[in-house]
Amino acid sequence: MTHTRPTLASVASAAGVSVSTASLAFSGAGPIAAETRARVRAAAAELGYTGPNPLGRSLRSGRSGIVAVVIGDQLRRSFRDPVSIQVLDGLVGTLGTMGLGVLLIPATPATDGSGDIDPLLETAPMDVAVLIWGARTEDPVLAALQRRGVPLVIGEGPEIDGIPVVGIHDRRGTADLARHLLALGHERIATVTLPFGRDRRLGLVDDARMAALNWTPTRHRLEGLTDAGVVPTAVVESTASLVEAGKEAGHLLLDGPNPPTAVVAQSDLLASGVVLAARERGLRVPQDLSVAGFDGLDLPWMSPDVLTTVAQPLALKGETIARAVASMIAGENPGTTLLDVELRIGTTTGPPHP
């Protein structure tokens, strides 16, 4: 037997009202008596009608109700990073209260982290796109979305042609962290950075690589060291904000002929990896090596160590991005919003051992 999907017209007929009145009962867009609304809802329940066709509704409104969130990394790697998860939680939860759905899109296809953009960026319906970890110069993702005329919100990135940005005072926070280490008496301070650009790599950074820096959070946190008067004894670029990447970078730093007495890592996961590298070499933290991070994550597995870090408001960042999305949908531009960060002193930093 073939079952025909009930329509709004059949619900209206069963309830004894016009189609326009039945439509109002579902949309809530106009005045309608509570008794009439209840009668329409009862008729819909009896017929098995669940509401207007969302595709038809989107065609009539000119909107998809979808926000594309470009995460800038492979999904499997992003969902191992508590920073990404907490920001996404704040973003998705807030968008949900606005009746907006989310489409997660990696910046590159899963089969090739350095190749063409994900095809969804060219074809998927979206009202606004969020580049949650920023944009680069000559960014193919940004170019594709701008060609389509999709409104954009950028997280952690430079202002580009008036596109609203939601970021943090990470440069200032890193400077505060560097001054803390200087006050403890450290002179040999090295740093482990986030990736420099799309071509992720592990290695000591030379002048040529520094000139290729094309990632805003990495740049801001290096500039914070400069603001505090710190010239790093070594800069090691990591492949990702992951514990194992931090451990690899930590071993690379400690292999040098004049190892540092303190390391500033640009994320807590990288910092925890440096701590593990130090432990594997029999070094005491902080007596032999002070280690500091950035993000303010809760890492109970590091107990009894508690990272010295710069805490950022991760869920609030996601919520603020969502509010910027709502402004763009309403035809407004919220401009740039920078959220405050906070230096938190833990047990992993102390005076250098004599």
C-alpha positions in Angstrom: 0.0 0.0 0.0 1.3 3.5 -0.9 1.1 6.0 1.9 0.8 9.7 0.9 2.6 12.2 3.1 -0.1 14.4 4.7 0.0 18.1 3.6 -0.7 21.4 5.3 -3.9 21.6 3.2 -5.1 18.2 4.5 -4.5 19.4 8.1 -6.3 22.6 7.4 -9.3 20.7 6.0 -9.4 18.4 9.0 -9.2 21.3 11.4 -11.8 23.3 9.5 -9.5 26.3 9.0 -7.9 27.9 6.0 -4.4 26.9 4.8 -3.0 30.3 5.8 -4.4 29.9 9.4 -2.9 26.4 9.6 0.4 27.8 8.5 0.3 30.4 11.2 -0.4 27.7 13.8 3.0 26.1 12.9 5.1 29.2 12.3 3.9 31.3 15.2 4.5 34.3 12.9 1.1 36.0 13.4 -2.0 36.3 15.7 -4.0 33.2 16.1 -6.3 32.0 18.9 -4.9 29.4 21.2 -8.0 27.3 20.7 -7.5 27.4 16.9 -3.8 26.5 17.2 -4.7 23.6 19.5 -7.3 22.3 17.0 -4.8 22.5 14.1 -2.1 20.7 16.1 -4.5 18.0 17.1 -5.5 17.5 13.4 -1.8 17.3 12.5 -1.1 14.7 15.2 -4.0 12.6 14.0 -2.8 12.7 10.4 0.9 12.3 11.2 1.8 15.7 9.9 5.1 16.9 11.4 5.3 20.4 10.0 6.1 22.3 6.8 8.7 20.9 4.4 12.1 22.4 5.5 13.3 22.6 1.9 10.3 24.4 0.7 10.5 26.8 3.7 14.2 27.5 2.9 13.3 28.2 -0.7 10.6 30.7 0.3 12.8 32.5 2.8 16.0 32.4 0.8 17.9 31.0 3.7 19.1 27.5 4.5 19.2 27.8 8.3 22.8 26.3 8.1 26.0 27.8 9.4 29.2 26.3 7.9 32.0 26.0 10.4 35.4 25.5 8.7 37.6 24.0 11.4 40.9 24.4 9.5 42.2 20.9 10.2 41.3 17.3 9.7 38.2 16.3 11.8 40.0 13.5 13.6 42.7 15.8 14.8 40.4 18.6 15.8 38.3 16.3 18.0 41.3 15.3 19.9 41.9 18.9 20.9 39.9 20.1 24.0 40.3 23.7 22.8 38.4 22.9 19.5 35.8 20.9 21.4 35.0 23.6 23.9 34.9 26.4 21.4 32.6 24.3 19.1 30.4 23.4 22.1 29.8 27.1 22.9 29.3 27.9 19.2 26.9 25.0 18.3 24.9 25.3 21.5 24.3 29.0 21.0 23.4 28.6 17.3 21.0 25.9 18.3 19.0 28.3 20.5 18.7 30.5 17.4 17.3 27.7 15.3 20.4 27.4 13.2 22.1 24.1 12.3 25.8 23.5 11.8 27.8 21.9 9.0 31.4 21.1 10.0 33.8 21.3 7.1 37.5 20.6 7.2 39.6 23.2 5.3 41.1 20.4 3.2 39.9 17.0 2.0 40.5 14.1 4.3 42.7 12.4 1.7 45.2 15.3 1.4 46.0 17.8 4.0 47.8 20.1 1.6 45.7 19.9 -1.6 42.5 21.4 -2.8 39.7 22.6 -0.6 36.9 20.5 0.5 34.2 20.5 -2.3 31.5 21.3 0.2 32.9 24.8 0.4 31.9 25.3 -3.2 28.5 23.6 -3.1 26.9 23.3 0.3 24.0 25.6 1.2 25.0 28.0 4.0 23.8 31.4 5.4 27.1 32.3 7.0 30.5 30.6 7.1 32.8 30.6 10.2 36.5 30.2 9.7 36.9 29.2 13.3 40.7 29.2 13.4 41.3 32.2 11.2 42.4 32.8 7.6 45.7 33.1 5.9 46.9 35.4 3.1 45.9 33.9 -0.3 43.7 31.4 1.5 41.8 29.2 -1.0 39.0 28.6 1.5 38.5 32.3 2.0 38.6 32.9 -1.8 36.1 30.2 -2.5 33.6 31.5 0.0 34.0 35.1 -1.1 33.4 34.0 -4.7 30.1 32.6 -3.6 29.3 35.8 -1.7 28.8 33.9 1.6 28.9 36.2 4.7 31.9 35.4 6.9 33.0 35.5 10.5 36.6 34.8 11.4 37.9 33.5 14.6 41.6 34.2 15.6 42.5 36.0 12.4 43.4 39.3 10.9 40.7 41.7 9.8 40.1 41.2 6.0 38.0 43.6 4.1 35.7 44.3 7.0 35.0 40.7 7.9 34.1 40.5 11.6 36.7 38.8 13.8 36.3 37.2 17.3 39.7 36.7 18.9 41.5 36.9 22.2 44.3 39.1 23.7 46.8 36.3 23.2 49.7 38.6 22.4 49.2 40.4 25.7 48.7 37.1 27.6 52.0 35.6 26.2 53.8 38.8 27.2 52.5 38.4 30.8 53.7 34.8 30.8 57.2 35.8 29.5 57.5 38.5 32.1 56.6 35.9 34.8 59.6 33.7 33.6 61.9 36.7 33.5 60.9 37.7 37.0 61.9 34.1 38.1 65.4 34.7 36.7 65.2 32.8 33.4 67.5 34.0 30.6 67.5 31.0 28.3 63.8 30.8 27.2 62.8 28.8 24.2 59.4 28.4 22.6 57.3 25.6 20.9 54.8 27.1 18.5 51.6 26.2 16.8 51.9 25.5 13.0 53.2 28.3 10.8 50.7 27.7 8.0 49.0 25.0 5.9 52.3 23.1 5.3 52.6 21.7 8.8 56.1 20.6 9.8 58.3 19.8 12.8 61.6 21.6 13.1 63.7 24.4 14.3 62.7 27.7 12.8 65.2 29.7 10.8 64.9 33.1 9.3 63.5 31.7 6.0 60.8 29.8 7.8 60.0 32.7 10.0 59.4 34.8 6.9 56.8 32.2 5.8 54.7 32.6 9.0 51.1 32.7 7.9 49.0 31.9 10.9 47.7 34.6 13.2 47.7 32.8 16.6 51.3 31.7 16.1 52.4 35.2 15.1 50.6 36.9 18.0 52.1 34.6 20.6 55.6 35.1 19.2 55.0 38.8 19.2 54.1 38.6 22.8 57.5 37.3 23.7 59.1 40.2 21.8 56.8 42.6 23.7 58.3 41.3 26.9 61.8 41.6 25.7 62.4 37.9 25.2 64.5 36.7 22.3 64.0 32.9 22.3 67.1 30.8 22.4 65.3 28.5 20.0 62.0 28.3 18.2 60.5 24.9 17.3 57.5 24.7 15.1 55.1 21.8 15.8 52.8 20.0 13.4 49.6 20.3 15.6 48.4 21.2 19.0 48.7 17.7 20.3 50.6 16.1 23.2 52.7 13.9 21.0 53.7 16.9 18.8 54.8 18.7 22.0 56.8 15.8 23.1 58.6 15.6 19.8 59.3 19.3 19.8 60.5 19.1 23.4 63.1 16.4 22.6 64.2 18.5 19.7 64.8 21.5 22.0 66.5 19.5 24.7 68.9 18.0 22.1 70.6 21.3 21.6 74.1 22.2 22.9 72.7 24.9 25.1 69.2 23.7 26.2 66.8 26.3 27.7 65.9 26.6 31.4 62.3 27.5 30.4 60.0 26.7 27.5 56.9 28.7 26.5 54.6 26.4 24.5 51.8 28.0 22.5 49.2 25.5 23.8 48.7 23.5 26.9 48.8 20.2 25.0 52.1 21.2 23.5 53.3 22.2 26.9 52.3 18.9 28.5 54.2 17.1 25.7 57.3 19.1 26.6 56.9 18.1 30.2 56.7 14.4 29.2 59.9 14.9 27.1 61.6 16.3 30.1 60.5 13.5 32.3 61.8 10.9 29.8 65.2 12.6 30.0 65.2 12.5 33.8 64.7 16.2 34.2 62.8 17.7 37.0 60.0 20.2 36.3 60.4 23.0 37.3 63.7 22.6 39.0 65.6 21.7 35.8 63.1 23.0 33.3 60.2 25.4 33.6 57.3 24.8 31.2 54.4 27.0 30.5 51.4 26.7 28.1 48.4 28.6 26.8 44.7 27.8 26.9 43.9 27.1 30.6 42.9 23.4 30.0 42.1 21.0 32.9 44.7 18.2 32.5 44.2 16.0 35.6 46.4 13.2 34.1 49.4 15.5 34.7 48.9 15.4 38.4 50.7 16.3 40.6 51.9 18.9 38.1 49.6 21.8 37.3 50.6 23.8 34.2 51.4 27.5 34.4 49.3 28.8 31.6 47.3 31.7 30.0 43.6 30.8 30.3 41.3 31.8 27.5 37.4 31.8 27.7 36.9 28.9 25.2 33.1 28.4 25.5 32.6 32.2 25.6 34.6 32.5 22.4 32.2 30.1 20.7 29.2 31.9 22.0 30.6 35.3 20.9 31.2 33.8 17.4 27.5 32.7 17.3 26.3 36.1 18.2 28.4 37.6 15.4 26.8 35.1 13.0 23.4 36.3 14.1 24.4 39.8 13.4 25.6 38.9 9.9 22.3 37.2 9.2 20.5 40.3 10.4 22.5 42.4 7.9 24.7 43.9 10.5 28.5 43.8 11.0 29.6 43.4 14.6 33.3 44.3 13.8 36.1 43.0 15.9 35.7 41.5 19.4 38.8 40.6 21.5 38.2 38.6 24.7 40.4 38.9 27.8 42.8 36.1 28.9 44.3 35.4 32.4 47.7 34.3 33.6 47.5 31.3 35.9 50.6 30.3 37.8 50.9 26.5 38.4 53.6 24.2 39.6 55.5 23.8 36.3 57.4 27.1 36.5 60.0 28.2 39.1 63.5 29.8 39.4 66.2 28.2 37.3 68.3 25.6 39.1 71.8 26.9 40.0 
